[in-house]
Amino acid sequence: MTTPQPAAQPQPTNSNAVISLVVGIIGLFFCGGILCPVAWYLGAQAEQQIDATGGAEGGRGIATAGKILGIIGTVLFLIWLVIVIIALIAGTSVWFINN
């Protein structure tokens, strides 16, 4: 009769990874992208922290997902910002021409 092997202990998930994902979702879907750079930063930090532990911490996929949501939200926010600035400049130009 063989002795059963002890179950492997689950890796603790990096807290910045979870925060990055939550902030990325909130920023992308509820705040118009304002929080997305924070998610991008936290996701990148979490990836570095997870890599530095040499496998003692988990959550790299969660950190990467948060970082990607942050990148997408930041790019969409910047595109929206450029469109708003162009619209304001165009609207101001039309107002000056008509007055």
C-alpha angles and dihedrals in degrees: 000000000000126000113244115247115247114253115258114255113245116247115250111246117241108251093218089057092058093043090050092054094046093047090046092053093045093044095048100042106027111022103043094248099301093123096041097094087056090053090048091052095044092047092052091047091049092051090052092047092049092048090049092056092060094229099321091113127049135200101088091137091051090049091049091049091051091048092050092049087050092051093047093046093047093051092047091047092051091049089050090048092052091049091050092049092049090048091050092049091047092047092048091049091052091048092052092047093051095047 
